[in-house]
């Protein structure tokens, strides 16, 4: 279904969402964003927020940390930059236009990478996950708040049927947990730390992944861990 989420379509969709994004999604995803920021703060240091959007989460990070925000939508980032100025967010290091699938950062550049409601909104999610794993240092974490599709059954069928519509809106409904597990199985440098249900409706999750220290033995194939 990646053909339904071509990069230019995603950019165009979020350019249109920019004026009303906070109003439409701010409250709906508030608890998920807070959980993701809290998880990132538990590691701390230099934090990359991928898909920073309008910067709605930036004020949640504490000032000892340094935050870099990226997004593909210039219209969304204009709001993020204004938020940084209006709120005096000195801990925000930079805000840049950048594709999550092609991060312009060196390997091991960040202590934490945060992706809030982004993985299901990029054309090639596994490529974006590869990039997050690349730019996080060994021992650091990838923190993801995301929609998790059913994959099968009635709900799974509905999610697949909705893809032509939601793809035009800039996100996919059909992205089951099995795709994360498949990615983990082929990425032995990353281990699953936590998967926790998030509102609304139990269709979302907070996922924490840790990049292994180079000296650590590789883990066995990943299995689902829910805390």
N, C-alpha and C positions, 0 to 999 in steps of 0.2 A: 504493500500500500504506500510505499515511499513516493510513488508518482503523484499521489494526492497531496503530498506535502513538499512540493518543490520550494526551494529557498525563496524565490521571488514572490511566491504566493504567501509564504509565511510572513515575509517582511511587509507585504501589502496589507495582510490581515491585521498585523499589530500596529501599523501606521494608522489604520482606521480605528483600532481599539483605544489608542493612546488618549484621546480626550475624555473617555468615560471609563477607562480601565479600573481606576481606584474605586469608582462608584459601583461598578458591576461586580468586581471580584475582590475588593478590599476586605469586606466583612466575611464573605464566604470562605476565604482561604486564610483568615486571620490566625486561627489556632495552628494551622499547619506551618505557616511562616514563623510563628513564634517558636514552635518546636524545633524547626530547622536552625533558627538563629541560636537557640539555647544549646543545641548539640554542637554547633560550630564554636560557640564561646567556651564550651568545655575543653576544647582543644586549644583554641586561641592562636595568636600569632598573626601571620599574614594570610588573609582570607580572600579567596576569589569567589564572587557571586556571579554565576553564569545565568544570563537571562534576568538581569537586575531590573529591567523594565523601567517603571517610573520611580524606582528607588524607594518603594514603599517599605522595605525592610531595613534600609540603611541606618535609621536612627536606633534600631534595636541592638546594634553592635556597640560594645563598650569602647571607650577611647584608647585603652592600651593596645588594642588590635589595629592593624592596618588593613583596609578593605579596598579591593579593586573590583569594579563592576563592569560587566560587558553585556551587550545586547546587539541584536541585528537591526533594531528599529531606532533610527535617529529621532523620530518623534517621541518615542518613549524615553530615550535618554535625555532629551531636552528637558523633560519634566524632572528626571532624576538629578540633573545638574542644578536645576533651580532649587530643588529640595535641599541639596547639599549647601547651597548658599543661604537659603532662608533659615535653615536650622543650625547653621554653623557647624557642620559635621566635619571637623578637622581630621578625624580618623579615616576619612575616605581619601585614598591615595590618588585614584584616577577613575574616570568613567570613559569607556571607549566603545566604539562600534566594532564588533568582532563576531565572527561565526563560531558557535560552540564546537563545530566539527573541525575547525582549523584555528586553534588557539595560538596566538603569536607570543607565546611565553616559552622560556627555556624549561627543560625537564626539571622536576623537583623544585619549582619556584614558590610553592605555597604550602602552608601548613594544613589548610582546609580548602576544599572546593565545595561550594554550595550550589545546588541546582533546584530551584523551587518552581515546580509546575512547568518544567522545561523539557525534560527527556521525551515526553510524548508530543512535544511541539517542534521537534526538529526532523528534517527529512530522514536522517540516518541515525537513530538513537544509539546504536552500538558504537558507531564512530565517535559520537560525542562522549560516550562513556570511556572509550579508549583515551581520548584527549584529557579528560578529567584525571584518569589514572596516571597519565604521563606527567602532568604539571604538578601533582601533589608529591611532596617528599615522602620517602620511606618512613613509616610510622605515623604519617598524617592520615586524615580522613576525607572521604567524599560523603557529603550529606545531601540526600535527595528527598524532597517532598514531591509526590507524584500520584497520578491516577494509576490504579492497577486494574486492568481489565479482567474479566472473568475467564476468557479464553474458550469456554464451552458452555453448553446449556442454553437456556432461553436468553439470559443476560448477554452471554457471549455472542449469540446470533444477532441480537439487537445492536450490540456495539459494532459488529462488522457491517451491518446494514446502514448504520449511521455514518460510516467513514466518508462517503462522498460529500456529505453535508458538513461534518465537523472538519474535514480536511480543508474545505474552503474557508472555514472560520479560523484556521491556524493551529489546530490540534487534532490528535487522533484519540478515538475512544477505544480502539482495539489494540491493546498492548498488555498482554497477560504477564503474570509473574514468571512464567516459564521462560520468557525472553531474558529476564534478568539472570535467572539460574543458568541459562545457556551461556550467557556472556561470562558469568563467573567461572564456569567450567573451563572456558578457554583462556581465562585470564588468571593464572595461578599466583600472580603477584598481588592480588587483591582478595581479601576475605570479607565475608558478611559478618557484621557485628550485631546488627539489630534490624528487625522489621517490625514496625509498630503501626497499628491501625490509626487513621486520622479521620475526622469528620470532613465533609458530610457523607452520610449514608453508608459509611464503611467501604467506599469505593476508592479510598486514597490511603497512602501509607507514607510513613517516614522510614527511609532506608539509610542505614549507616554502613559504610564500607571502609575498611582500613587497608592502606598500602603496606605490605610487609616490609620490615627491615631487610636489607639485603642478606644479613647474616642468618636470618630465620629460615628454618626448613619450610618448603612449600607445603601448604595445607592439603588435606585430601579434597576430592571433588566437593563443591559446595552443596549443602543441603539447606533447606529452609529453616531459619531460626527466628522464632517470634518471641519477643519479650514484651 
